[in-house]
Amino acid sequence: MMEALSGGQIFDGQSIINDCAVLIEDDKIVSVIPISEIPQAAKVNDLEGSLLAPGFIDIQVNGGGGVMLNDKPDVDTLKTIAESHRQFGTTAMLPTLISDDFLTMRATADVISKARQQKIPGIIGVHFEGPYLNIKRKGVHDPLKIRPFEDQAKALYCEPDLGVVIATLAPENCPEGLIRELSESGVRVFAGHTAANYKEIKHAITEGLIGFTHLFNAMTPMESRAPGVVGAALEDDETWCGLIVDGIHVHPATLKVAINAKQAGKMVLVTDAMPTVGAVEQTFTIRGETITAIDGVCATADGTLSGSDLNMASAVRNTVELLEQPIEEALRMASLYPAELLGLSGTVGQIKTGFQVDLVLLDNALRVKRTWIAGQVQFH
C-alpha cells in the first residue's frame, strides 16, 4: 500500500522543503510531491511538524548495545550493534573490526556475509581498521596484533558478498602496489594509525588511497615544514575524511579550520562507537583493560582515548552547535557524503524518486523520533 509521509519539513539531501509529502511504497520512494497532490488512496502518516531526512550512514562502528564486534563476531552481535544505533538515526553502517588475528578477521567476514544474506537491516558492508597499521600510532589497538600485510588478506577483502569494504592501513608499511591492487579490486583504502610523511601519503593517493580514518587522530599532524598526513588530507580535493565530532577527539576550532580547508562534500561524520552506545553499562574491556565512558569520553585508566561514546544524532547536533555548520550541511555529512564515498549515492543518502526508504525523523532539537530501513519502521 502506498503511504504518504506528510505534515513536516523534508530535507531531501540538498535542501529543506516545506508543504510537500514523500510517497513511499514497499521499500522505495515513489516521489516527493506537494501536499495538495497526495493520492486519495494513499495512507497519510502525519509527521507532526518534524524534520524528515535521509537516514544516517556510519562507516566506523566498533560496537553498541553493550557488545563489540571483536569480542564475538556472530550474527547476534551484529543485530545488537545495528539495533542499538537505529535509535540514533543510523540506517546503514559498516561494522568495524579493529586490529585482531586473521582467524577473527575470517570469522568477521563470514558473519558479515551471513548477515547480508539474512538481510539484517542496516548492515551494508564491513570496515577492517587494521591490523596493518604503524605501531607508533597504535592508539588503543593491540600492539601484538599489529603486523606486516598478509597476502591472505587480499582475498578476504575482495570477497564479493561482503558489501562495501573499507580497509584502514598505514600506507608507509604497505608493499609497493598493494593500495593500487586493492583499489582496483573495489576495496576502499583509507589511511589511519599511520606515521607516514606528506610525500608517502601523496604517493598513496596516486595509488588509489581514497580516505583518512578519524582525521587528526593517530596520524602525523600538519606542521610548518612537515605537512604530514593531515596536511596531505586537507590539501587533496578527491579524498574523504572521517570526523569524530564529539568535542573530545578533536577541538572544535581545529575541525572548523579543517572543514574550511577541505574540498566541499568530502567531510564525513563517523562515530567510532564502542559498546557503551545505546547500552546501560558504561564500561567494557579491550585486551583485559577496562574502558569507561564518562561524560561521553571512552578512555583507559591512563586517559588513552578508546573509540567513542558518540552516536550519529549527537554527531549531527555537535556539527551544528560546536562547528556552527548549517543543519543542511550537518545532515549531508551524515548521509549524502558517506553514500557518495561508499558508491551508494544512487540508492541512499537522499529523499528522491527510486531511492530506498532509509529515513530518519528528527524533532526541533535534532533528536530522533523514528527511523525507517528499507521501508520498515525500525525505531519509534
C-alpha positions as a Markdown table, in Angstrom:
| # | Residue | x | y | z |
|---|---|---|---|---|
| 1 | Met | 0.0 | 0.0 | 0.0 |
| 2 | Met | 1.2 | 3.5 | -0.9 |
| 3 | Glu | 1.9 | 5.7 | 2.1 |
| 4 | Ala | 2.3 | 9.5 | 2.3 |
| 5 | Leu | 4.7 | 11.0 | 4.9 |
| 6 | Ser | 3.3 | 14.4 | 5.3 |
| 7 | Gly | 2.9 | 17.3 | 7.8 |
| 8 | Gly | 6.6 | 18.1 | 8.4 |
| 9 | Gln | 9.6 | 19.6 | 6.8 |
| 10 | Ile | 11.6 | 17.4 | 4.3 |
| 11 | Phe | 15.4 | 17.5 | 3.9 |
| 12 | Asp | 15.8 | 15.8 | 0.5 |
| 13 | Gly | 19.6 | 15.6 | 0.7 |
| 14 | Gln | 20.2 | 19.0 | -0.7 |
| 15 | Ser | 17.8 | 21.4 | 0.9 |
| 16 | Ile | 14.9 | 21.7 | 3.3 |
| 17 | Ile | 11.5 | 21.9 | 1.6 |
| 18 | Asn | 8.0 | 22.6 | 3.0 |
| 19 | Asp | 4.4 | 21.8 | 2.2 |
| 20 | Cys | 5.4 | 18.6 | 0.5 |
| 21 | Ala | 4.9 | 14.9 | 1.1 |
| 22 | Val | 7.0 | 11.8 | 0.5 |
| 23 | Leu | 5.2 | 9.0 | -1.2 |
| 24 | Ile | 6.6 | 5.5 | -0.4 |
| 25 | Glu | 5.6 | 2.0 | -1.4 |
| 26 | Asp | 7.3 | -1.1 | -0.1 |
| 27 | Asp | 11.0 | -0.2 | 0.2 |
| 28 | Lys | 11.1 | 2.6 | -2.4 |
| 29 | Ile | 10.4 | 6.3 | -2.6 |
| 30 | Val | 7.8 | 6.8 | -5.3 |
| 31 | Ser | 8.0 | 10.7 | -5.4 |
| 32 | Val | 8.2 | 13.9 | -3.5 |
| 33 | Ile | 5.0 | 15.9 | -4.2 |
| 34 | Pro | 3.1 | 18.9 | -3.0 |
| 35 | Ile | 0.7 | 18.0 | -0.2 |
| 36 | Ser | -2.2 | 19.0 | -2.4 |
| 37 | Glu | -1.3 | 16.2 | -4.8 |
| 38 | Ile | -1.4 | 13.3 | -2.3 |
| 39 | Pro | -3.4 | 10.5 | -3.9 |
| 40 | Gln | -6.7 | 9.7 | -2.2 |
| 41 | Ala | -5.7 | 6.0 | -2.0 |
| 42 | Ala | -2.5 | 6.8 | 0.0 |
| 43 | Lys | -2.4 | 6.2 | 3.7 |
| 44 | Val | -1.3 | 9.5 | 5.3 |
| 45 | Asn | 1.3 | 9.4 | 8.1 |
| 46 | Asp | 1.4 | 12.7 | 10.0 |
| 47 | Leu | 5.0 | 13.8 | 10.7 |
| 48 | Glu | 3.7 | 16.4 | 13.3 |
| 49 | Gly | 5.9 | 19.2 | 12.2 |
| 50 | Ser | 9.1 | 17.2 | 12.5 |
| 51 | Leu | 12.0 | 17.1 | 10.0 |
| 52 | Leu | 12.3 | 14.1 | 7.7 |
| 53 | Ala | 15.8 | 13.4 | 6.4 |
| 54 | Pro | 17.8 | 10.6 | 4.7 |
| 55 | Gly | 18.9 | 8.0 | 7.3 |
| 56 | Phe | 22.4 | 8.4 | 8.7 |
| 57 | Ile | 25.3 | 6.2 | 7.3 |
| 58 | Asp | 28.1 | 5.4 | 9.7 |
| 59 | Ile | 31.3 | 3.9 | 8.2 |
| 60 | Gln | 33.0 | 3.2 | 11.5 |
| 61 | Val | 31.1 | 1.3 | 14.2 |
| 62 | Asn | 33.1 | -0.9 | 16.6 |
| 63 | Gly | 30.2 | -1.7 | 18.9 |
| 64 | Gly | 27.0 | -0.8 | 20.6 |
| 65 | Gly | 24.3 | -2.1 | 22.9 |
| 66 | Gly | 26.9 | -3.5 | 25.3 |
| 67 | Val | 28.8 | -5.6 | 22.7 |
| 68 | Met | 31.8 | -5.2 | 20.5 |
| 69 | Leu | 32.5 | -6.9 | 17.1 |
| 70 | Asn | 36.0 | -8.1 | 18.1 |
| 71 | Asp | 34.7 | -9.9 | 21.2 |
| 72 | Lys | 32.2 | -12.1 | 19.4 |
| 73 | Pro | 31.8 | -11.8 | 15.6 |
| 74 | Asp | 28.5 | -13.5 | 15.2 |
| 75 | Val | 25.0 | -12.6 | 13.8 |
| 76 | Asp | 23.6 | -11.8 | 17.3 |
| 77 | Thr | 26.4 | -9.3 | 17.9 |
| 78 | Leu | 25.7 | -7.6 | 14.5 |
| 79 | Lys | 22.0 | -7.5 | 15.3 |
| 80 | Thr | 22.6 | -5.9 | 18.7 |
| 81 | Ile | 25.0 | -3.3 | 17.3 |
| 82 | Ala | 22.7 | -2.4 | 14.5 |
| 83 | Glu | 19.6 | -2.2 | 16.7 |
| 84 | Ser | 21.4 | -0.1 | 19.3 |
| 85 | His | 22.3 | 2.5 | 16.7 |
| 86 | Arg | 18.9 | 2.8 | 15.0 |
| 87 | Gln | 17.5 | 4.8 | 17.9 |
| 88 | Phe | 20.1 | 7.4 | 16.9 |
| 89 | Gly | 19.1 | 7.6 | 13.2 |
| 90 | Thr | 21.7 | 5.2 | 11.8 |
| 91 | Thr | 20.1 | 3.2 | 9.0 |
| 92 | Ala | 23.2 | 1.9 | 7.3 |
| 93 | Met | 26.6 | 1.0 | 8.8 |
| 94 | Leu | 29.9 | -0.7 | 8.3 |
| 95 | Pro | 30.6 | -2.8 | 11.5 |
| 96 | Thr | 34.2 | -2.2 | 12.2 |
| 97 | Leu | 36.8 | -4.8 | 13.3 |
| 98 | Ile | 39.9 | -3.2 | 15.0 |
| 99 | Ser | 43.3 | -5.0 | 14.8 |
| 100 | Asp | 43.0 | -8.7 | 15.5 |
| 101 | Asp | 44.3 | -12.1 | 14.4 |
| 102 | Phe | 43.5 | -13.4 | 11.0 |
| 103 | Leu | 41.1 | -16.0 | 12.4 |
| 104 | Thr | 38.9 | -13.3 | 13.8 |
| 105 | Met | 39.1 | -11.4 | 10.5 |
| 106 | Arg | 38.0 | -14.5 | 8.8 |
| 107 | Ala | 35.1 | -15.0 | 11.2 |
| 108 | Thr | 34.1 | -11.4 | 10.8 |
| 109 | Ala | 34.0 | -11.7 | 7.0 |
| 110 | Asp | 31.9 | -14.9 | 7.3 |
| 111 | Val | 29.4 | -13.3 | 9.7 |
| 112 | Ile | 29.1 | -10.1 | 7.5 |
| 113 | Ser | 28.3 | -12.3 | 4.6 |
| 114 | Lys | 25.7 | -14.3 | 6.6 |
| 115 | Ala | 24.1 | -11.1 | 7.9 |
| 116 | Arg | 23.7 | -9.7 | 4.4 |
| 117 | Gln | 22.2 | -13.0 | 3.2 |
| 118 | Gln | 19.7 | -12.8 | 6.1 |
| 119 | Lys | 19.1 | -9.1 | 5.2 |
| 120 | Ile | 19.7 | -7.9 | 8.7 |
| 121 | Pro | 18.6 | -4.2 | 8.4 |
| 122 | Gly | 21.4 | -1.7 | 8.0 |
| 123 | Ile | 24.4 | -4.0 | 7.5 |
| 124 | Ile | 25.9 | -2.8 | 4.2 |
| 125 | Gly | 29.5 | -3.9 | 4.5 |
| 126 | Val | 32.5 | -4.0 | 6.8 |
| 127 | His | 35.4 | -1.9 | 7.9 |
| 128 | Phe | 38.7 | -3.6 | 8.7 |
| 129 | Glu | 40.6 | -1.0 | 10.8 |
| 130 | Gly | 44.0 | -2.7 | 11.0 |
| 131 | Pro | 45.9 | -4.8 | 11.8 |
| 132 | Tyr | 48.2 | -3.5 | 9.1 |
| 133 | Leu | 49.0 | -0.2 | 10.9 |
| 134 | Asn | 52.0 | 1.6 | 12.3 |
| 135 | Ile | 52.7 | 0.7 | 15.9 |
| 136 | Lys | 54.0 | 4.2 | 16.5 |
| 137 | Arg | 50.4 | 5.4 | 16.1 |
| 138 | Lys | 48.6 | 2.4 | 17.5 |
| 139 | Gly | 46.2 | 4.2 | 19.9 |
| 140 | Val | 44.2 | 1.6 | 21.7 |
| 141 | His | 45.0 | -1.1 | 19.1 |
| 142 | Asp | 46.7 | -4.2 | 20.5 |
| 143 | Pro | 50.5 | -3.9 | 19.6 |
| 144 | Leu | 50.7 | -7.7 | 19.5 |
| 145 | Lys | 48.1 | -7.8 | 16.7 |
| 146 | Ile | 49.7 | -5.1 | 14.5 |
| 147 | Arg | 51.8 | -6.8 | 11.8 |
| 148 | Pro | 53.0 | -6.5 | 8.2 |
| 149 | Phe | 50.4 | -7.1 | 5.5 |
| 150 | Glu | 49.5 | -10.7 | 4.8 |
| 151 | Asp | 48.6 | -11.8 | 1.2 |
| 152 | Gln | 45.7 | -13.8 | 2.5 |
| 153 | Ala | 44.0 | -10.5 | 3.5 |
| 154 | Lys | 43.7 | -9.5 | -0.2 |
| 155 | Ala | 41.4 | -12.4 | -1.0 |
| 156 | Leu | 39.4 | -11.7 | 2.2 |
| 157 | Tyr | 38.9 | -8.0 | 1.4 |
| 158 | Cys | 37.8 | -8.9 | -2.1 |
| 159 | Glu | 35.1 | -11.5 | -1.3 |
| 160 | Pro | 32.1 | -10.5 | -3.4 |
| 161 | Asp | 29.4 | -11.0 | -0.7 |
| 162 | Leu | 30.8 | -8.6 | 1.9 |
| 163 | Gly | 29.1 | -5.5 | 0.5 |
| 164 | Val | 31.2 | -2.3 | 0.7 |
| 165 | Val | 34.7 | -2.9 | 2.2 |
| 166 | Ile | 36.9 | -0.2 | 3.8 |
| 167 | Ala | 40.4 | -1.2 | 4.8 |
| 168 | Thr | 42.3 | 1.2 | 7.1 |
| 169 | Leu | 46.1 | 0.8 | 6.6 |
| 170 | Ala | 49.3 | 2.6 | 7.3 |
| 171 | Pro | 50.5 | 3.3 | 3.8 |
| 172 | Glu | 54.1 | 3.6 | 4.7 |
| 173 | Asn | 54.1 | 0.0 | 5.8 |
| 174 | Cys | 52.4 | -1.4 | 2.7 |
| 175 | Pro | 54.2 | -3.3 | -0.1 |
| 176 | Glu | 54.6 | -1.2 | -3.3 |
| 177 | Gly | 51.5 | -1.6 | -5.5 |
| 178 | Leu | 49.2 | -3.0 | -2.8 |
| 179 | Ile | 47.0 | 0.0 | -2.5 |
| 180 | Arg | 46.6 | 0.1 | -6.2 |
| 181 | Glu | 45.7 | -3.6 | -6.3 |
| 182 | Leu | 43.1 | -3.3 | -3.6 |
| 183 | Ser | 41.6 | -0.2 | -5.0 |
| 184 | Glu | 41.3 | -1.7 | -8.4 |
| 185 | Ser | 39.5 | -4.7 | -6.8 |
| 186 | Gly | 36.9 | -2.4 | -5.3 |
| 187 | Val | 38.3 | -2.1 | -1.7 |
| 188 | Arg | 38.1 | 1.5 | -0.3 |
| 189 | Val | 41.5 | 2.0 | 1.2 |
| 190 | Phe | 41.9 | 4.5 | 4.0 |
| 191 | Ala | 45.0 | 5.8 | 5.8 |
| 192 | Gly | 44.8 | 5.6 | 9.6 |
| 193 | His | 47.0 | 4.8 | 12.6 |
| 194 | Thr | 49.9 | 6.0 | 10.4 |
| 195 | Ala | 53.2 | 7.7 | 10.9 |
| 196 | Ala | 53.5 | 8.5 | 7.1 |
| 197 | Asn | 55.0 | 11.7 | 5.9 |
| 198 | Tyr | 53.4 | 14.0 | 3.4 |
| 199 | Lys | 55.3 | 12.5 | 0.4 |
| 200 | Glu | 54.3 | 9.0 | 1.3 |
| 201 | Ile | 50.6 | 9.9 | 1.6 |
| 202 | Lys | 50.7 | 11.8 | -1.8 |
| 203 | His | 52.2 | 8.7 | -3.4 |
| 204 | Ala | 49.5 | 6.5 | -1.7 |
| 205 | Ile | 46.8 | 8.8 | -3.2 |
| 206 | Thr | 48.2 | 8.2 | -6.7 |
| 207 | Glu | 47.9 | 4.5 | -5.9 |
| 208 | Gly | 44.2 | 4.8 | -5.0 |
| 209 | Leu | 44.0 | 5.8 | -1.4 |
| 210 | Ile | 40.6 | 7.5 | -1.0 |
| 211 | Gly | 40.3 | 8.4 | 2.6 |
| 212 | Phe | 41.5 | 9.1 | 6.1 |
| 213 | Thr | 40.2 | 7.4 | 9.2 |
| 214 | His | 39.3 | 9.8 | 12.1 |
| 215 | Leu | 41.2 | 12.8 | 10.7 |
| 216 | Phe | 43.8 | 14.2 | 13.2 |
| 217 | Asn | 43.7 | 11.2 | 15.5 |
| 218 | Ala | 46.5 | 8.6 | 15.3 |
| 219 | Met | 48.4 | 10.2 | 12.4 |
| 220 | Thr | 51.2 | 12.7 | 11.8 |
| 221 | Pro | 50.0 | 16.3 | 12.3 |
| 222 | Met | 50.4 | 19.3 | 10.0 |
| 223 | Glu | 53.4 | 21.4 | 10.9 |
| 224 | Ser | 55.0 | 24.4 | 9.2 |
| 225 | Arg | 57.7 | 22.4 | 7.3 |
| 226 | Ala | 56.2 | 18.9 | 7.6 |
| 227 | Pro | 52.6 | 18.8 | 6.3 |
| 228 | Gly | 52.2 | 15.2 | 7.4 |
| 229 | Val | 49.1 | 13.1 | 6.9 |
| 230 | Val | 46.8 | 15.9 | 8.0 |
| 231 | Gly | 48.3 | 18.3 | 5.5 |
| 232 | Ala | 48.1 | 15.9 | 2.6 |
| 233 | Ala | 44.5 | 15.1 | 3.6 |
| 234 | Leu | 43.3 | 18.7 | 3.7 |
| 235 | Glu | 45.2 | 19.6 | 0.5 |
| 236 | Asp | 43.7 | 16.9 | -1.7 |
| 237 | Asp | 40.4 | 17.6 | -3.4 |
| 238 | Glu | 39.4 | 14.0 | -4.1 |
| 239 | Thr | 39.9 | 12.1 | -0.9 |
| 240 | Trp | 37.5 | 11.8 | 2.1 |
| 241 | Cys | 38.0 | 12.5 | 5.7 |
| 242 | Gly | 36.1 | 10.8 | 8.6 |
| 243 | Leu | 35.5 | 13.2 | 11.5 |
| 244 | Ile | 34.7 | 12.3 | 15.1 |
| 245 | Val | 32.7 | 15.4 | 16.2 |
| 246 | Asp | 32.3 | 14.8 | 19.9 |
| 247 | Gly | 34.2 | 17.8 | 21.2 |
| 248 | Ile | 36.8 | 15.5 | 22.6 |
| 249 | His | 38.8 | 13.7 | 19.9 |
| 250 | Val | 39.5 | 17.0 | 18.1 |
| 251 | His | 39.0 | 20.6 | 19.3 |
| 252 | Pro | 36.0 | 22.2 | 17.5 |
| 253 | Ala | 38.2 | 25.1 | 16.3 |
| 254 | Thr | 40.5 | 22.6 | 14.6 |
| 255 | Leu | 37.6 | 20.9 | 12.9 |
| 256 | Lys | 36.2 | 24.3 | 11.7 |
| 257 | Val | 39.6 | 25.1 | 10.1 |
| 258 | Ala | 39.7 | 21.6 | 8.5 |
| 259 | Ile | 36.2 | 21.9 | 7.1 |
| 260 | Asn | 37.0 | 25.3 | 5.6 |
| 261 | Ala | 40.3 | 24.0 | 4.1 |
| 262 | Lys | 38.9 | 20.8 | 2.6 |
| 263 | Gln | 37.1 | 20.5 | -0.7 |
| 264 | Ala | 33.4 | 20.8 | 0.0 |
| 265 | Gly | 31.5 | 17.5 | 0.3 |
| 266 | Lys | 34.4 | 15.4 | 1.4 |
| 267 | Met | 33.9 | 15.5 | 5.2 |
| 268 | Val | 32.0 | 12.6 | 6.6 |
| 269 | Leu | 30.7 | 12.2 | 10.2 |
| 270 | Val | 31.7 | 8.9 | 11.9 |
| 271 | Thr | 31.1 | 7.7 | 15.5 |
| 272 | Asp | 34.0 | 5.2 | 16.1 |
| 273 | Ala | 31.4 | 3.9 | 18.5 |
| 274 | Met | 32.1 | 1.5 | 21.3 |
| 275 | Pro | 29.8 | -0.9 | 23.2 |
| 276 | Thr | 28.6 | 1.9 | 25.6 |
| 277 | Val | 26.5 | 3.5 | 22.8 |
| 278 | Gly | 22.8 | 2.5 | 23.4 |
| 279 | Ala | 23.8 | 0.5 | 26.5 |
| 280 | Val | 23.1 | 0.8 | 30.2 |
| 281 | Glu | 26.6 | -0.5 | 31.2 |
| 282 | Gln | 29.2 | 2.2 | 30.6 |
| 283 | Thr | 32.3 | 0.0 | 30.9 |
| 284 | Phe | 33.8 | -2.6 | 28.6 |
| 285 | Thr | 37.2 | -4.3 | 28.2 |
| 286 | Ile | 39.8 | -4.4 | 25.5 |
| 287 | Arg | 42.7 | -6.9 | 26.0 |
| 288 | Gly | 41.6 | -7.2 | 29.6 |
| 289 | Glu | 41.8 | -3.5 | 30.2 |
| 290 | Thr | 38.7 | -1.7 | 31.5 |
| 291 | Ile | 37.5 | 1.2 | 29.4 |
| 292 | Thr | 35.0 | 3.5 | 31.0 |
| 293 | Ala | 32.7 | 6.1 | 29.3 |
| 294 | Ile | 32.4 | 9.2 | 31.5 |
| 295 | Asp | 30.7 | 12.3 | 30.1 |
| 296 | Gly | 30.9 | 10.9 | 26.6 |
| 297 | Val | 34.6 | 10.0 | 26.8 |
| 298 | Cys | 35.7 | 6.4 | 26.4 |
| 299 | Ala | 39.2 | 6.1 | 27.8 |
| 300 | Thr | 41.5 | 3.7 | 29.7 |
| 301 | Ala | 42.6 | 4.5 | 33.2 |
| 302 | Asp | 45.7 | 6.4 | 31.9 |
| 303 | Gly | 43.5 | 8.6 | 29.7 |
| 304 | Thr | 44.1 | 6.9 | 26.3 |
| 305 | Leu | 41.0 | 7.5 | 24.1 |
| 306 | Ser | 39.4 | 4.2 | 23.2 |
| 307 | Gly | 36.9 | 4.8 | 20.4 |
| 308 | Ser | 34.0 | 7.0 | 21.4 |
| 309 | Asp | 30.6 | 7.1 | 23.2 |
| 310 | Leu | 29.2 | 9.1 | 20.2 |
| 311 | Asn | 26.1 | 8.3 | 18.2 |
| 312 | Met | 25.2 | 9.8 | 14.8 |
| 313 | Ala | 22.4 | 12.0 | 16.0 |
| 314 | Ser | 24.8 | 13.6 | 18.6 |
| 315 | Ala | 27.4 | 14.0 | 15.9 |
| 316 | Val | 24.9 | 15.9 | 13.7 |
| 317 | Arg | 23.9 | 18.1 | 16.6 |
| 318 | Asn | 27.5 | 18.8 | 17.6 |
| 319 | Thr | 28.3 | 19.7 | 14.0 |
| 320 | Val | 25.6 | 22.3 | 14.1 |
| 321 | Glu | 26.3 | 23.5 | 17.7 |
| 322 | Leu | 30.1 | 23.2 | 18.0 |
| 323 | Leu | 31.2 | 23.6 | 14.4 |
| 324 | Glu | 28.5 | 26.2 | 13.5 |
| 325 | Gln | 27.6 | 24.4 | 10.3 |
| 326 | Pro | 24.1 | 24.8 | 8.7 |
| 327 | Ile | 21.7 | 22.0 | 9.6 |
| 328 | Glu | 21.7 | 21.0 | 5.9 |
| 329 | Glu | 25.4 | 20.5 | 5.8 |
| 330 | Ala | 25.5 | 18.6 | 9.0 |
| 331 | Leu | 22.8 | 16.2 | 7.6 |
| 332 | Arg | 24.7 | 15.9 | 4.3 |
| 333 | Met | 27.9 | 14.9 | 6.3 |
| 334 | Ala | 25.8 | 12.1 | 7.9 |
| 335 | Ser | 24.0 | 10.8 | 4.8 |
| 336 | Leu | 24.7 | 12.2 | 1.3 |
| 337 | Tyr | 28.5 | 12.3 | 1.6 |
| 338 | Pro | 29.0 | 8.9 | 3.1 |
| 339 | Ala | 26.7 | 7.5 | 0.5 |
| 340 | Glu | 28.9 | 9.0 | -2.2 |
| 341 | Leu | 32.0 | 7.7 | -0.5 |
| 342 | Leu | 30.6 | 4.2 | -0.5 |
| 343 | Gly | 29.4 | 4.3 | -4.1 |
| 344 | Leu | 25.8 | 4.1 | -3.0 |
| 345 | Ser | 24.7 | 7.6 | -4.0 |
| 346 | Gly | 22.2 | 6.2 | -6.5 |
| 347 | Thr | 20.2 | 4.4 | -3.8 |
| 348 | Val | 20.6 | 6.0 | -0.4 |
| 349 | Gly | 21.6 | 9.4 | 1.1 |
| 350 | Gln | 18.7 | 11.4 | -0.5 |
| 351 | Ile | 14.9 | 11.5 | -0.5 |
| 352 | Lys | 14.4 | 11.1 | -4.2 |
| 353 | Thr | 12.3 | 9.0 | -6.6 |
| 354 | Gly | 13.5 | 5.4 | -6.8 |
| 355 | Phe | 15.7 | 5.6 | -3.7 |
| 356 | Gln | 15.5 | 3.2 | -0.8 |
| 357 | Val | 13.2 | 4.2 | 2.1 |
| 358 | Asp | 16.1 | 4.7 | 4.6 |
| 359 | Leu | 14.8 | 7.7 | 6.6 |
| 360 | Val | 15.1 | 9.4 | 10.0 |
| 361 | Leu | 12.6 | 11.7 | 11.6 |
| 362 | Leu | 14.0 | 14.5 | 13.8 |
| 363 | Asp | 12.4 | 16.8 | 16.3 |
| 364 | Asn | 13.3 | 20.5 | 16.6 |
| 365 | Ala | 16.3 | 19.6 | 18.8 |
| 366 | Leu | 17.5 | 17.2 | 16.2 |
| 367 | Arg | 16.7 | 14.2 | 18.4 |
| 368 | Val | 15.5 | 11.0 | 16.7 |
| 369 | Lys | 11.8 | 10.2 | 16.8 |
| 370 | Arg | 11.6 | 7.5 | 14.2 |
| 371 | Thr | 13.8 | 5.6 | 11.7 |
| 372 | Trp | 12.9 | 3.5 | 8.6 |
| 373 | Ile | 15.2 | 1.0 | 6.9 |
| 374 | Ala | 14.1 | -0.4 | 3.5 |
| 375 | Gly | 10.6 | 0.9 | 4.2 |
| 376 | Gln | 10.2 | -0.7 | 7.6 |
| 377 | Val | 9.9 | 1.3 | 10.8 |
| 378 | Gln | 12.9 | 0.2 | 12.9 |
| 379 | Phe | 12.6 | 2.7 | 15.8 |
| 380 | His | 9.6 | 4.6 | 17.0 |
